[in-house]
Amino acid sequence: MIRKYKSAILIALGAIVLLWVIGQFSPPPIPPDLPEDYQALRAVWLGVTWAMDSHADDDIQALAANLQAHHVRYVFAYISYLKPDDTFNPTFAQAAAFANRFRAAAPGIMLLGWLGIPTQITTPDGHYLENRLESEETRETIAAFSGRIVKEWGFDGIHLDAEPVRTDDPAFIETLQGIREEIPAQSMLSIAIPALQVTHTVTTLPYPRSPYHWTPEYFRLAASYSDQIVIMAYDSGLFLPADYRNWMVHQVEMAAAALDGSESHLLIGVPVSEEWTPSHQTHTEYLANALYGIQTTLARSTVARRNIAGIAMYPYWEIDEGEWQLLDQFP
């Protein structure tokens, strides 16, 4: 009798664990509907080949047509990254020609020059820098190159991706100020920023705190120095798909609340990358899962609908036809 009782308990526990696992790894449910008056803007991160290599007119026309067909409003076209010697990697030989031809093919799309700034480097002489943005000379180099992209090459603005940046870092704010002073007033300054700090339990396992996850206060401060702020809501390191959905809801809620009343408009970055890394586990961070978290928050929160301007897909070159169809169903 005791053995049967123990066996029944074990079977029940096993069933509970199995149901929990199924719940964690099941595909996201159908997201709730959004009000008909909500329309999300779209952005994509575009690869370096367009600024680096020469392309036939047909290629640029096809790119423009695809983006227009899927209602993309902003393109972050990769230009270069800042090397440890404080020079920009020469991957921009065709940048001006591309900007001119693309804008002619897609005049309704804002074309921003995407700059990568690794902040933690080892200099050519072997000196490690925890934060290269603390150097005024480095900030001036970034600002001057940004001005060149807009004023000489014809881009509509700058999309700055500096990583990693600690929350409350004054040097990053000074970097934004320097860029703003170098580019025309009508040009857009867009920034990619990390996830926000998790303030309460939203995942099955405790989510680690990091100085490279920003506070809402610093998030709002950075937004006040930019026209557009794009939160990279991926590379969470989460293993369980349901945890990522809940984490996404938290990120959208926190970001929307932090920017309530701000003039900078907010995009939520979503993953379509097929590359598995410890921080981006592809069975967890995939497009449908991310969109469910975003749409769930938008459906239940007027603050989110008021302050979330749309989504940004990373990276464009890995979006497949099925993902485009899914995006076309998103408001």
Steps between C-alpha positions, in 0.01 A plus 500: 500500500780741593682419178188568296451829686859606431469399136185706463676802649795459267269466199311813604823694550628380165178614333529842664859537383405387149215752482733773626760419235232494229373836619847651498593376154163524323471750213355835601119521506311717253565858616209723597362744248607863505282806446458575130650847541839363612751477217859389571793651314769259379876517477774260391873469554663469156834329439833659406508381140277786382744770615814300420435342160369623168150380409304500179198729479276192487635384838427832665159520337421149627615591852288815499198316363520229766530752783213707363281192452542419869446860613849556641543864605861507628814328373816482711763440233830380644787734417793409724631436849761693695821298516729494807729758334205747487459477125190372326526172314500583126175327403326806357642550150151486346311671783430826318403328176272260684331779696434699184357206305302353789334829589398542136352149499330529840442867585258413780757302701735671744856378437726520805871421512561226759825537695639232731707625794662229714555681830731251671821457303867421515695774324772419244762556772333240726318736737153387605225761506188428700316787332656669198216755492662675793756632253400838358709429192310177435167675539611767254602231251157340522324834464709608202440173316128526575495845346673368192240223455214748504644814345725345234341163422134598522367275776193616691669452835712281727419177678755457781565158651757536779548186710524439784391817679447502875190658638559859617810537279549876437747436215229341287279807545793721401546284190139565402543871559807504275319322216199728530725804462663358185193394305234736362207579727253326270704176498394210718714370785399145583662283768497128573493432872511191724217343694371662816568370848248243618332646808286205611469127437401440139683174422509152648864532597623823664613740229847642572552870557761667282642852484459466125124479536371854531279658760181669373643834612814468288293363213287814506809722526656341190171535316498872573821534294372297205213502254451125503592232753503130411510254787678177404252260660701188428830342609323440830682176573168338587454129433124456543276642224221591743754690711600704195139593429456618859833683489393673179176614661703646787739680262217653298309611809806654665621675184156641417452632853849654507437694180150620581494862385836477323543641150740221399312214340561145609546183297527149644777298339399140420721207397493311173862387527566133431835502680496315835707657777486462879319834521276439197352151512307456182241261644404779743568831326309473175269743325160355587595477866622861508196636318264321738659675798480838326144461375377372836633814667365733233155343526466556871687827549404843366839627623674244279287588197566869559878465529601198291539627144579160352754221459846452349610167354855372540640408257333570165714250311362207701128578475339212308166497318316343792625774731395769253152349499496508879616862501230592250242373751641726771312832514 
